[in-house]
Amino acid sequence: MEQPPTTDSIPSEKRSRGLLPVFVVLVLLAGLPIAVWLDLRNVSENALRRQASDLNSAISSIRGYYASNVVDRVLSAHESTQVADNYETIPGAIPIPATLSIELGKVIGEQQANIAYRFVSDYPFDSRAPHVLDQFEKAALAALRAQPRQQLTDVSWSAYTNRVRIITPVIMGAACVHCHNSHPRSPKRDWKIGDVRGIQEIAVERPLAASIFAFRNLLIYFVCAAIFGIAFLLMQNRQAATIRRINAELETANRFLATVSAKIARYLSPQLYRSIFSGERDVVIATERKRLTILFSDLVDFTGLTERLQPEELTRLLNEYFTAMSAVALKHGGTIDKFIGDAIVVFFGDPESKGAAEDAKACLKMALEMQSRLRALNAKWHGEGIELPVLARMGINTGYCNVGNFGSEDRMEYTIIGAEANLAARLQSIAEPGGIVLGYETYALVRAQIRARPLTAITMKGIAGPIVPYAVEGAAGEAGAASAVISQRAAGLDLFLDPSLADRETLDRVIEMLRAAIEAQAARGLA
């Protein structure tokens, strides 16, 4: 029996593959702040470089201007104005350029907490404390004395700040050489124009937060995108969980429906079951007129059988009989209409049909195989203690009937109604035990496949004119009539023989046994 398809549960590896995009999106969202932070660090570093470079250039320009246009002019005038490093102690004195740079750095540092300015040399005046140089400053001073036309940079950063240090050389000009070589507190008096006296250092430090808030619109966009992205992922995860729950419920429902449909299928013929569940046939009260071939089969002397057997034995026998006959009917494509007590009604032509002639041939082949199968069952039942064989009469008729759903909206039955169906039952009643009787229309469709003899014409209410039935004697080409089952039981005798099921060797052995028994009985009588 065919079963409706069921929905398989989602495998765990598919669910894992469904979670992979979610994991990738989460990783990308987590990496977004890192990428932004790295970009901000680069932006901040470049900004600090430009700021330090611009400031260094400005201070150098101021010092150069001061040295050329102030100090040099004062020295050239030979007036009372003095240029000294300790100008604060001399009335009317002005600072030398180096002192101006140092004090200008102090002013800048006081006004700008994130900017540090240093003007240092390894040859300070004797009145000044020695300058402490770190490793980068010492290396820079040595490098600049070897190649003064360069600018050295050191960048350091932490998680929250960036710091850029720019060092440029302090190159001796003409005024500076004259001043240093003639000053009494100068530690070195052989300076030349172009010599690197010391270094000028600008250090700018800036917290990343300042750069971050410079991109506040972008950050707002990223935050909103992250919120919406997380909300979308949560919603997707929730929907996926809902879908998994619904699939689980559908799977459970499908298993339940499959179980129910398998049970319902036992009450329907396979053809009807397929047509209903495939949607080809609606479950509504509706019939149509079709040309069908109907078989009506009934057991001989069923009343006597019920008297000889216990109810449990009778039930088992009937169920075994119906199971075997149903299998034969389904094999040949018949639609099992109903079981009526010990009778079976099978028809061909609806819901599936191969044409009237082929339907009639299939029905005849089914009937012949049913009789053969019943003989095999009799052999089995005889071995189980059932004395008399169970025989069946069968009638087959072809004609137009109404077929479809009959009944009410609450309870209906798929069956056939019509005089031709009743005629099949009438033909069964005149058949010999173990025999098959055909209506004339059926006989006309299958006459090439069988040997049959006409019976006395019968009349039936609802059918005009006499009806000539035909008793089937065997398939075309078979020699002789169909062999009958031999069953005899008496004191000292228990014989059951179906010649159609026994091969030649078995029959020869039976004949030899019977001949030996007869000879033994004859010898006993002579004695």
GURODREN-47103 format. One record per residue (C-alpha): x, y, z; chain; residue in three letters. Coordinates in Angstrom, 2 decimals, padded with zeros to 5 digits. Example, Ala and Ser with C-alpha at 12.3 -4.5 7.8 and 13.67 -1.06 7.14 Angstrom:
residues 2
SITE        c1        c2        c3   cadena   residuo
SITE    012.30   -004.50    007.80        A       Ala
SITE    013.67   -001.06    007.14        A       Ser
***
This chain:
residues 527
SITE        c1        c2        c3   cadena   residuo
SITE    000.00    000.00    000.00        A       Met
SITE    001.44    003.38   -000.98        A       Glu
SITE    001.99    005.88    001.80        A       Gln
SITE    001.99    009.69    001.55        A       Pro
SITE    005.43    011.30    001.76        A       Pro
SITE    006.59    012.62    005.09        A       Thr
SITE    008.75    015.68    005.75        A       Thr
SITE    012.15    014.75    007.15        A       Asp
SITE    013.49    016.75    010.07        A       Ser
SITE    016.18    019.29    009.38        A       Ile
SITE    019.57    017.63    009.86        A       Pro
SITE    021.89    019.14    012.44        A       Ser
SITE    024.58    019.86    009.82        A       Glu
SITE    022.09    022.01    007.86        A       Lys
SITE    021.29    023.98    010.97        A       Arg
SITE    025.06    024.44    011.50        A       Ser
SITE    025.41    025.73    007.93        A       Arg
SITE    022.53    028.13    008.61        A       Gly
SITE    024.36    029.51    011.67        A       Leu
SITE    027.59    030.11    009.72        A       Leu
SITE    026.40    033.36    008.04        A       Pro
SITE    025.24    034.64    011.42        A       Val
SITE    028.67    033.91    012.89        A       Phe
SITE    030.41    035.64    009.97        A       Val
SITE    028.22    038.75    010.35        A       Val
SITE    028.95    038.87    014.08        A       Leu
SITE    032.70    038.61    013.43        A       Val
SITE    032.49    041.42    010.85        A       Leu
SITE    030.53    043.60    013.24        A       Leu
SITE    033.05    042.91    015.99        A       Ala
SITE    035.93    043.80    013.64        A       Gly
SITE    034.32    047.07    012.55        A       Leu
SITE    035.37    049.05    015.68        A       Pro
SITE    038.92    047.70    015.30        A       Ile
SITE    039.09    048.84    011.69        A       Ala
SITE    037.70    052.25    012.65        A       Val
SITE    040.21    052.52    015.50        A       Trp
SITE    043.12    051.68    013.18        A       Leu
SITE    041.95    054.26    010.64        A       Asp
SITE    041.52    056.87    013.36        A       Leu
SITE    045.02    056.13    014.64        A       Arg
SITE    046.42    056.70    011.16        A       Asn
SITE    044.39    059.87    010.73        A       Val
SITE    045.51    061.12    014.13        A       Ser
SITE    049.16    060.28    013.41        A       Glu
SITE    049.10    062.13    010.10        A       Asn
SITE    047.42    065.11    011.72        A       Ala
SITE    050.01    065.20    014.50        A       Leu
SITE    052.82    064.97    011.98        A       Arg
SITE    051.44    067.93    010.08        A       Arg
SITE    050.83    069.90    013.28        A       Gln
SITE    054.32    069.24    014.65        A       Ala
SITE    055.93    069.98    011.30        A       Ser
SITE    054.00    073.22    010.90        A       Asp
SITE    054.85    074.29    014.44        A       Leu
SITE    058.50    073.41    013.97        A       Asn
SITE    058.59    075.42    010.76        A       Ser
SITE    056.92    078.37    012.46        A       Ala
SITE    059.36    078.39    015.40        A       Ile
SITE    062.34    078.03    013.08        A       Ser
SITE    061.07    080.94    010.99        A       Ser
SITE    060.55    083.05    014.11        A       Ile
SITE    064.03    082.27    015.39        A       Arg
SITE    065.60    082.97    011.99        A       Gly
SITE    063.71    086.22    011.69        A       Tyr
SITE    064.72    087.19    015.19        A       Tyr
SITE    068.38    086.32    014.57        A       Ala
SITE    068.57    088.17    011.26        A       Ser
SITE    066.40    091.20    011.80        A       Asn
SITE    066.77    091.80    015.51        A       Val
SITE    069.95    090.38    016.95        A       Val
SITE    072.10    090.96    013.88        A       Asp
SITE    070.97    094.58    013.58        A       Arg
SITE    071.61    095.23    017.23        A       Val
SITE    075.09    093.79    017.03        A       Leu
SITE    075.86    095.73    013.87        A       Ser
SITE    074.81    099.09    015.41        A       Ala
SITE    077.30    098.87    018.28        A       His
SITE    074.85    100.63    020.50        A       Glu
SITE    074.32    100.15    024.19        A       Ser
SITE    071.66    097.41    023.70        A       Thr
SITE    073.12    094.05    024.61        A       Gln
SITE    072.29    090.56    023.35        A       Val
SITE    072.75    088.07    026.14        A       Ala
SITE    071.52    084.66    027.31        A       Asp
SITE    070.89    086.18    030.76        A       Asn
SITE    069.13    089.22    029.40        A       Tyr
SITE    066.74    089.35    032.36        A       Glu
SITE    069.58    090.62    034.62        A       Thr
SITE    070.82    093.24    032.16        A       Ile
SITE    068.73    096.39    031.70        A       Pro
SITE    067.79    096.95    028.07        A       Gly
SITE    069.22    093.60    026.92        A       Ala
SITE    067.50    091.24    024.55        A       Ile
SITE    067.76    087.41    024.47        A       Pro
SITE    069.93    085.57    022.07        A       Ile
SITE    068.02    083.35    019.55        A       Pro
SITE    068.67    080.18    021.51        A       Ala
SITE    067.26    081.72    024.69        A       Thr
SITE    064.30    083.05    022.71        A       Leu
SITE    063.61    079.53    021.41        A       Ser
SITE    063.85    078.00    024.86        A       Ile
SITE    061.52    080.54    026.41        A       Glu
SITE    059.17    080.41    023.45        A       Leu
SITE    058.92    076.65    024.04        A       Gly
SITE    057.99    077.25    027.66        A       Lys
SITE    055.22    079.60    026.60        A       Val
SITE    053.89    077.11    024.06        A       Ile
SITE    053.97    074.30    026.65        A       Gly
SITE    052.05    076.42    029.15        A       Glu
SITE    049.39    077.33    026.61        A       Gln
SITE    049.14    073.93    024.91        A       Gln
SITE    049.21    071.00    027.33        A       Ala
SITE    049.49    068.47    024.50        A       Asn
SITE    052.47    070.21    022.85        A       Ile
SITE    056.03    070.04    024.14        A       Ala
SITE    058.93    072.07    022.67        A       Tyr
SITE    062.61    071.44    023.38        A       Arg
SITE    065.65    073.38    022.18        A       Phe
SITE    068.63    071.38    023.35        A       Val
SITE    072.33    071.06    022.59        A       Ser
SITE    075.25    069.08    023.85        A       Asp
SITE    077.21    072.41    024.04        A       Tyr
SITE    075.13    074.59    026.40        A       Pro
SITE    076.53    077.82    027.80        A       Phe
SITE    078.36    077.47    031.08        A       Asp
SITE    075.54    079.32    032.83        A       Ser
SITE    073.00    076.70    031.83        A       Arg
SITE    072.48    073.23    033.25        A       Ala
SITE    073.47    070.40    030.91        A       Pro
SITE    070.61    069.18    028.71        A       His
SITE    069.49    065.61    029.33        A       Val
SITE    069.00    063.81    026.03        A       Leu
SITE    067.14    060.54    025.63        A       Asp
SITE    068.22    057.81    023.22        A       Gln
SITE    066.16    059.12    020.30        A       Phe
SITE    067.52    062.67    020.76        A       Glu
SITE    071.13    061.48    020.94        A       Lys
SITE    070.70    059.36    017.81        A       Ala
SITE    068.95    062.21    016.02        A       Ala
SITE    071.72    064.73    016.91        A       Leu
SITE    074.39    062.37    015.57        A       Ala
SITE    072.40    061.69    012.42        A       Ala
SITE    071.72    065.37    011.75        A       Leu
SITE    075.39    066.32    012.16        A       Arg
SITE    076.20    063.71    009.56        A       Ala
SITE    073.34    064.78    007.27        A       Gln
SITE    071.66    068.02    008.38        A       Pro
SITE    069.22    068.21    005.49        A       Arg
SITE    066.65    065.85    007.00        A       Gln
SITE    063.84    065.68    009.52        A       Gln
SITE    063.56    062.81    011.96        A       Leu
SITE    060.28    061.49    013.36        A       Thr
SITE    059.34    059.15    016.19        A       Asp
SITE    055.76    057.90    016.58        A       Val
SITE    054.47    056.11    019.65        A       Ser
SITE    050.95    055.15    020.53        A       Trp
SITE    048.89    053.43    023.17        A       Ser
SITE    045.33    052.26    023.29        A       Ala
SITE    044.03    055.78    023.90        A       Tyr
SITE    046.68    058.30    022.65        A       Thr
SITE    049.04    059.01    019.79        A       Asn
SITE    052.38    060.89    020.22        A       Arg
SITE    054.54    062.28    017.43        A       Val
SITE    058.02    063.71    017.95        A       Arg
SITE    059.71    065.69    015.15        A       Ile
SITE    063.37    066.71    015.43        A       Ile
SITE    065.06    069.20    013.10        A       Thr
SITE    068.62    070.55    013.24        A       Pro
SITE    069.57    073.95    014.70        A       Val
SITE    072.01    075.19    012.06        A       Ile
SITE    074.47    077.97    012.87        A       Met
SITE    074.01    081.15    010.86        A       Gly
SITE    076.46    084.07    010.56        A       Ala
SITE    075.05    085.93    013.56        A       Ala
SITE    075.04    082.78    015.66        A       Cys
SITE    078.65    081.92    014.72        A       Val
SITE    079.82    085.44    015.62        A       His
SITE    077.97    085.37    018.94        A       Cys
SITE    079.02    081.88    020.05        A       His
SITE    082.64    082.19    018.98        A       Asn
SITE    083.04    085.48    020.89        A       Ser
SITE    080.86    084.82    023.94        A       His
SITE    082.88    084.25    027.13        A       Pro
SITE    080.57    081.45    028.41        A       Arg
SITE    080.43    079.54    025.14        A       Ser
SITE    082.00    076.07    025.59        A       Pro
SITE    082.95    075.92    021.90        A       Lys
SITE    084.46    078.82    019.92        A       Arg
SITE    085.26    077.31    016.56        A       Asp
SITE    081.74    077.18    015.11        A       Trp
SITE    081.32    077.56    011.39        A       Lys
SITE    078.34    078.60    009.37        A       Ile
SITE    076.21    075.51    008.63        A       Gly
SITE    077.29    073.56    011.70        A       Asp
SITE    074.58    071.75    013.69        A       Val
SITE    074.70    073.21    017.16        A       Arg
SITE    071.75    071.26    018.57        A       Gly
SITE    068.24    070.07    017.85        A       Ile
SITE    064.79    071.54    017.92        A       Gln
SITE    062.10    069.05    018.97        A       Glu
SITE    058.35    069.33    018.75        A       Ile
SITE    056.29    066.62    020.55        A       Ala
SITE    052.55    066.59    019.99        A       Val
SITE    050.26    064.22    021.88        A       Glu
SITE    046.63    063.77    021.08        A       Arg
SITE    044.03    061.42    022.61        A       Pro
SITE    042.18    059.20    020.12        A       Leu
SITE    038.88    060.35    021.60        A       Ala
SITE    039.43    063.74    020.02        A       Ala
SITE    039.80    062.09    016.61        A       Ser
SITE    036.87    059.80    017.23        A       Ile
SITE    034.51    062.66    017.93        A       Phe
SITE    035.72    064.35    014.78        A       Ala
SITE    033.89    061.52    013.00        A       Phe
SITE    030.77    061.67    015.14        A       Arg
SITE    028.37    061.45    012.19        A       Asn
SITE    030.17    058.36    010.92        A       Leu
SITE    030.20    056.89    014.40        A       Leu
SITE    026.49    057.55    014.80        A       Ile
SITE    025.95    055.81    011.48        A       Tyr
SITE    028.07    052.83    012.57        A       Phe
SITE    026.31    052.59    015.93        A       Val
SITE    022.89    052.69    014.26        A       Cys
SITE    024.03    050.14    011.67        A       Ala
SITE    025.36    047.90    014.43        A       Ala
SITE    022.10    048.19    016.39        A       Ile
SITE    020.03    047.40    013.33        A       Phe
SITE    022.40    044.58    012.36        A       Gly
SITE    022.21    042.99    015.79        A       Ile
SITE    018.44    043.43    015.83        A       Ala
SITE    018.25    041.83    012.39        A       Phe
SITE    020.40    038.89    013.52        A       Leu
SITE    018.29    038.44    016.63        A       Leu
SITE    015.14    038.57    014.52        A       Met
SITE    016.62    036.08    012.03        A       Gln
SITE    017.64    033.79    014.86        A       Asn
SITE    014.16    034.05    016.33        A       Arg
SITE    012.60    033.32    012.95        A       Gln
SITE    014.95    030.37    012.44        A       Ala
SITE    013.95    029.01    015.86        A       Ala
SITE    010.29    029.50    014.94        A       Thr
SITE    010.81    027.74    011.61        A       Ile
SITE    012.58    024.86    013.34        A       Arg
SITE    009.73    024.59    015.82        A       Arg
SITE    007.14    024.68    013.02        A       Ile
SITE    009.12    022.06    011.06        A       Asn
SITE    009.24    019.86    014.13        A       Ala
SITE    005.49    020.27    014.57        A       Glu
SITE    004.93    019.56    010.87        A       Leu
SITE    007.12    016.49    011.11        A       Glu
SITE    005.10    015.24    014.06        A       Thr
SITE    001.85    016.06    012.25        A       Ala
SITE    003.10    014.32    009.08        A       Asn
SITE    004.02    011.23    011.02        A       Arg
SITE    000.59    011.25    012.63        A       Phe
SITE   -001.12    011.79    009.25        A       Leu
SITE    001.00    009.06    007.66        A       Ala
SITE   -000.04    006.67    010.42        A       Thr
SITE   -003.70    007.66    010.08        A       Val
SITE   -003.62    007.51    006.28        A       Ser
SITE   -002.00    004.06    006.46        A       Ala
SITE   -004.85    002.93    008.66        A       Lys
SITE   -007.48    004.58    006.43        A       Ile
SITE   -005.87    002.97    003.37        A       Ala
SITE   -006.84   -000.44    004.70        A       Arg
SITE   -010.50    000.54    004.27        A       Tyr
SITE   -010.03    001.71    000.68        A       Leu
SITE   -008.83    000.13   -002.53        A       Ser
SITE   -005.34    001.32   -003.56        A       Pro
SITE   -006.68    002.94   -006.75        A       Gln
SITE   -009.25    004.94   -004.81        A       Leu
SITE   -006.71    005.81   -002.13        A       Tyr
SITE   -004.25    007.15   -004.72        A       Arg
SITE   -006.90    009.14   -006.57        A       Ser
SITE   -008.11    010.81   -003.36        A       Ile
SITE   -004.69    011.65   -001.91        A       Phe
SITE   -003.32    012.82   -005.27        A       Ser
SITE   -006.25    015.24   -005.65        A       Gly
SITE   -007.67    013.55   -008.76        A       Glu
SITE   -010.94    012.72   -007.00        A       Arg
SITE   -012.93    014.93   -004.64        A       Asp
SITE   -014.64    013.43   -001.63        A       Val
SITE   -018.12    014.61   -002.60        A       Val
SITE   -021.34    012.88   -003.48        A       Ile
SITE   -020.96    012.35   -007.22        A       Ala
SITE   -021.32    009.44   -009.63        A       Thr
SITE   -020.72    008.77   -013.29        A       Glu
SITE   -021.81    006.10   -015.72        A       Arg
SITE   -019.02    003.83   -016.93        A       Lys
SITE   -018.56    000.51   -018.66        A       Arg
SITE   -017.24   -001.86   -016.03        A       Leu
SITE   -016.40   -005.55   -015.69        A       Thr
SITE   -017.67   -006.86   -012.34        A       Ile
SITE   -016.74   -010.07   -010.50        A       Leu
SITE   -019.00   -011.43   -007.78        A       Phe
SITE   -017.50   -014.31   -005.76        A       Ser
SITE   -019.24   -016.27   -003.00        A       Asp
SITE   -018.27   -019.33   -000.96        A       Leu
SITE   -020.32   -022.52   -001.37        A       Val
SITE   -022.30   -023.67    001.68        A       Asp
SITE   -020.90   -021.00    003.96        A       Phe
SITE   -023.71   -021.73    006.43        A       Thr
SITE   -022.54   -025.33    006.78        A       Gly
SITE   -018.97   -024.08    007.21        A       Leu
SITE   -020.03   -021.85    010.11        A       Thr
SITE   -021.69   -024.85    011.75        A       Glu
SITE   -018.60   -027.03    011.43        A       Arg
SITE   -016.03   -024.49    012.65        A       Leu
SITE   -015.65   -022.57    015.87        A       Gln
SITE   -016.04   -018.77    015.51        A       Pro
SITE   -012.30   -018.20    016.07        A       Glu
SITE   -011.38   -020.77    013.40        A       Glu
SITE   -013.95   -019.35    011.00        A       Leu
SITE   -012.65   -015.81    011.52        A       Thr
SITE   -009.06   -016.89    010.89        A       Arg
SITE   -010.07   -018.84    007.78        A       Leu
SITE   -012.09   -015.95    006.33        A       Leu
SITE   -009.32   -013.41    007.00        A       Asn
SITE   -006.76   -015.68    005.35        A       Glu
SITE   -009.11   -016.22    002.40        A       Tyr
SITE   -009.84   -012.49    001.97        A       Phe
SITE   -006.14   -011.63    002.28        A       Thr
SITE   -005.20   -014.07   -000.48        A       Ala
SITE   -008.06   -012.98   -002.77        A       Met
SITE   -007.28   -009.27   -002.20        A       Ser
SITE   -003.64   -009.81   -003.12        A       Ala
SITE   -004.70   -011.46   -006.38        A       Val
SITE   -007.18   -008.66   -007.14        A       Ala
SITE   -004.57   -005.94   -006.54        A       Leu
SITE   -002.05   -007.83   -008.65        A       Lys
SITE   -004.37   -007.66   -011.67        A       His
SITE   -005.47   -004.06   -011.07        A       Gly
SITE   -008.96   -004.73   -009.75        A       Gly
SITE   -010.83   -002.30   -007.50        A       Thr
SITE   -012.13   -004.12   -004.43        A       Ile
SITE   -015.63   -002.80   -003.93        A       Asp
SITE   -016.64   -004.57   -000.74        A       Lys
SITE   -016.74   -007.74    001.34        A       Phe
SITE   -020.29   -008.96    001.98        A       Ile
SITE   -020.10   -011.72    004.56        A       Gly
SITE   -018.14   -014.39    002.67        A       Asp
SITE   -018.65   -012.70   -000.74        A       Ala
SITE   -016.23   -010.44   -002.61        A       Ile
SITE   -017.12   -007.79   -005.19        A       Val
SITE   -014.32   -006.58   -007.48        A       Val
SITE   -014.66   -004.42   -010.59        A       Phe
SITE   -012.42   -003.12   -013.37        A       Phe
SITE   -012.78    000.18   -015.25        A       Gly
SITE   -012.70    002.80   -012.47        A       Asp
SITE   -010.88    004.78   -011.21        A       Pro
SITE   -008.31    003.31   -013.62        A       Glu
SITE   -009.14    001.64   -016.93        A       Ser
SITE   -007.20    000.11   -019.82        A       Lys
SITE   -010.25   -000.17   -022.05        A       Gly
SITE   -013.25   -002.51   -021.89        A       Ala
SITE   -011.49   -005.49   -023.57        A       Ala
SITE   -008.34   -005.31   -021.44        A       Glu
SITE   -010.41   -004.80   -018.27        A       Asp
SITE   -012.44   -007.92   -019.07        A       Ala
SITE   -009.31   -009.99   -019.77        A       Lys
SITE   -007.69   -008.80   -016.53        A       Ala
SITE   -010.83   -009.71   -014.58        A       Cys
SITE   -010.93   -013.22   -016.11        A       Leu
SITE   -007.24   -013.82   -015.34        A       Lys
SITE   -007.88   -012.66   -011.79        A       Met
SITE   -010.79   -015.08   -011.37        A       Ala
SITE   -008.76   -018.04   -012.69        A       Leu
SITE   -005.88   -017.20   -010.34        A       Glu
SITE   -008.31   -016.79   -007.42        A       Met
SITE   -009.66   -020.32   -007.99        A       Gln
SITE   -006.09   -021.65   -008.19        A       Ser
SITE   -005.11   -019.79   -005.04        A       Arg
SITE   -008.18   -021.15   -003.22        A       Leu
SITE   -007.18   -024.72   -004.14        A       Arg
SITE   -003.75   -024.07   -002.60        A       Ala
SITE   -005.45   -022.74    000.53        A       Leu
SITE   -007.62   -025.87    000.70        A       Asn
SITE   -004.49   -028.03    000.70        A       Ala
SITE   -003.15   -025.97    003.60        A       Lys
SITE   -006.42   -026.00    005.53        A       Trp
SITE   -006.81   -029.74    005.01        A       His
SITE   -003.50   -030.22    006.75        A       Gly
SITE   -004.85   -028.09    009.63        A       Glu
SITE   -007.85   -030.40    010.12        A       Gly
SITE   -010.57   -028.84    007.96        A       Ile
SITE   -012.22   -031.87    006.35        A       Glu
SITE   -014.21   -030.54    003.38        A       Leu
SITE   -012.71   -028.19    000.83        A       Pro
SITE   -013.85   -024.55    000.68        A       Val
SITE   -015.16   -023.82   -002.81        A       Leu
SITE   -016.22   -020.58   -004.43        A       Ala
SITE   -018.64   -019.71   -007.22        A       Arg
SITE   -017.75   -016.71   -009.40        A       Met
SITE   -019.78   -014.67   -011.84        A       Gly
SITE   -018.35   -012.04   -014.22        A       Ile
SITE   -020.36   -009.51   -016.21        A       Asn
SITE   -019.55   -006.45   -018.34        A       Thr
SITE   -021.87   -003.48   -018.77        A       Gly
SITE   -022.65    000.09   -017.82        A       Tyr
SITE   -023.06    000.95   -014.13        A       Cys
SITE   -023.16    004.05   -011.98        A       Asn
SITE   -019.89    004.31   -010.06        A       Val
SITE   -018.85    006.93   -007.50        A       Gly
SITE   -019.62    008.18   -004.02        A       Asn
SITE   -023.05    007.30   -002.64        A       Phe
SITE   -024.46    008.31    000.74        A       Gly
SITE   -024.68    011.58    002.66        A       Ser
SITE   -022.37    014.51    003.30        A       Glu
SITE   -021.43    012.93    006.65        A       Asp
SITE   -021.02    009.33    005.53        A       Arg
SITE   -020.45    008.08    001.99        A       Met
SITE   -019.24    004.96    000.24        A       Glu
SITE   -017.47    004.47   -003.07        A       Tyr
SITE   -019.33    001.66   -004.87        A       Thr
SITE   -021.24    000.63   -007.99        A       Ile
SITE   -024.98    000.41   -008.62        A       Ile
SITE   -026.83   -001.00   -011.62        A       Gly
SITE   -028.49   -004.00   -013.19        A       Ala
SITE   -025.18   -005.20   -014.65        A       Glu
SITE   -023.74   -005.51   -011.12        A       Ala
SITE   -026.81   -007.47   -010.04        A       Asn
SITE   -026.39   -009.73   -013.08        A       Leu
SITE   -022.85   -010.60   -011.95        A       Ala
SITE   -024.30   -011.80   -008.62        A       Ala
SITE   -026.98   -013.83   -010.52        A       Arg
SITE   -024.31   -015.47   -012.74        A       Leu
SITE   -022.40   -016.46   -009.61        A       Gln
SITE   -025.46   -018.20   -008.24        A       Ser
SITE   -025.72   -020.54   -011.25        A       Ile
SITE   -022.03   -021.42   -011.35        A       Ala
SITE   -020.84   -024.84   -010.23        A       Glu
SITE   -018.78   -025.01   -007.02        A       Pro
SITE   -015.26   -023.94   -008.01        A       Gly
SITE   -016.56   -022.68   -011.36        A       Gly
SITE   -016.72   -019.34   -013.22        A       Ile
SITE   -019.69   -018.13   -015.28        A       Val
SITE   -019.48   -015.22   -017.73        A       Leu
SITE   -022.14   -012.92   -019.12        A       Gly
SITE   -022.37   -012.84   -022.90        A       Tyr
SITE   -020.72   -009.37   -023.24        A       Glu
SITE   -017.78   -010.50   -021.14        A       Thr
SITE   -017.53   -013.74   -023.09        A       Tyr
SITE   -017.49   -011.78   -026.37        A       Ala
SITE   -014.50   -009.73   -025.10        A       Leu
SITE   -012.42   -012.70   -023.85        A       Val
SITE   -013.50   -015.64   -026.08        A       Arg
SITE   -010.02   -015.87   -027.63        A       Ala
SITE   -008.42   -016.51   -024.22        A       Gln
SITE   -010.75   -019.27   -022.86        A       Ile
SITE   -012.70   -022.40   -023.55        A       Arg
SITE   -016.29   -022.04   -022.44        A       Ala
SITE   -019.65   -023.69   -023.04        A       Arg
SITE   -023.04   -021.95   -023.14        A       Pro
SITE   -025.58   -022.58   -020.43        A       Leu
SITE   -029.33   -022.34   -020.45        A       Thr
SITE   -030.49   -018.79   -021.06        A       Ala
SITE   -031.75   -016.87   -018.05        A       Ile
SITE   -033.86   -013.77   -017.61        A       Thr
SITE   -033.41   -011.05   -015.08        A       Met
SITE   -035.52   -008.13   -013.95        A       Lys
SITE   -034.24   -004.86   -015.36        A       Gly
SITE   -032.59   -006.48   -018.39        A       Ile
SITE   -034.56   -006.91   -021.57        A       Ala
SITE   -034.44   -010.31   -023.25        A       Gly
SITE   -032.87   -013.60   -022.25        A       Pro
SITE   -029.22   -013.78   -021.24        A       Ile
SITE   -026.96   -016.63   -022.36        A       Val
SITE   -024.30   -017.35   -019.72        A       Pro
SITE   -021.05   -019.19   -020.43        A       Tyr
SITE   -019.31   -021.57   -018.05        A       Ala
SITE   -015.53   -021.36   -018.19        A       Val
SITE   -013.88   -024.74   -018.75        A       Glu
SITE   -010.28   -023.52   -018.87        A       Gly
SITE   -007.83   -021.30   -020.63        A       Ala
SITE   -007.48   -021.63   -024.39        A       Ala
SITE   -004.99   -024.36   -025.29        A       Gly
SITE   -005.48   -026.43   -022.11        A       Glu
SITE   -006.36   -030.08   -022.72        A       Ala
SITE   -009.53   -031.33   -020.99        A       Gly
SITE   -011.66   -029.73   -018.45        A       Ala
SITE   -010.43   -028.23   -015.27        A       Ala
SITE   -009.68   -030.96   -012.78        A       Ser
SITE   -011.83   -031.22   -009.71        A       Ala
SITE   -010.63   -031.48   -006.13        A       Val
SITE   -011.00   -034.97   -004.63        A       Ile
SITE   -011.73   -034.99   -000.91        A       Ser
SITE   -012.82   -038.14    000.96        A       Gln
SITE   -012.73   -038.95    004.65        A       Arg
SITE   -014.00   -042.10    006.40        A       Ala
SITE   -012.85   -044.71    008.90        A       Ala
SITE   -009.33   -045.57    007.80        A       Gly
SITE   -009.52   -043.07    004.88        A       Leu
SITE   -008.33   -039.46    004.69        A       Asp
SITE   -007.85   -038.33    001.07        A       Leu
SITE   -007.47   -034.81   -000.38        A       Phe
SITE   -006.20   -034.40   -003.95        A       Leu
SITE   -006.10   -031.40   -006.25        A       Asp
SITE   -004.70   -032.67   -009.57        A       Pro
SITE   -004.12   -029.10   -010.82        A       Ser
SITE   -001.54   -028.47   -008.10        A       Leu
SITE    000.25   -031.83   -008.24        A       Ala
SITE    003.07   -032.49   -010.69        A       Asp
SITE    003.37   -035.70   -012.72        A       Arg
SITE    005.75   -037.37   -010.28        A       Glu
SITE    003.41   -036.74   -007.37        A       Thr
SITE    000.41   -038.09   -009.28        A       Leu
SITE    002.35   -041.24   -010.26        A       Asp
SITE    003.29   -041.78   -006.63        A       Arg
SITE   -000.35   -041.35   -005.53        A       Val
SITE   -001.54   -043.80   -008.17        A       Ile
SITE    001.09   -046.34   -007.08        A       Glu
SITE    000.05   -045.94   -003.42        A       Met
SITE   -003.64   -046.37   -004.27        A       Leu
SITE   -002.88   -049.44   -006.43        A       Arg
SITE   -000.86   -050.98   -003.57        A       Ala
SITE   -003.69   -050.27   -001.12        A       Ala
SITE   -006.27   -051.89   -003.44        A       Ile
SITE   -004.09   -054.95   -003.94        A       Glu
SITE   -003.53   -055.26   -000.18        A       Ala
SITE   -007.28   -054.99    000.45        A       Gln
SITE   -008.01   -057.57   -002.24        A       Ala
SITE   -005.46   -059.97   -000.77        A       Ala
SITE   -007.02   -059.57    002.67        A       Arg
SITE   -010.46   -060.34    001.20        A       Gly
SITE   -009.18   -063.49   -000.58        A       Leu
SITE   -007.59   -064.69    002.62        A       Ala
***
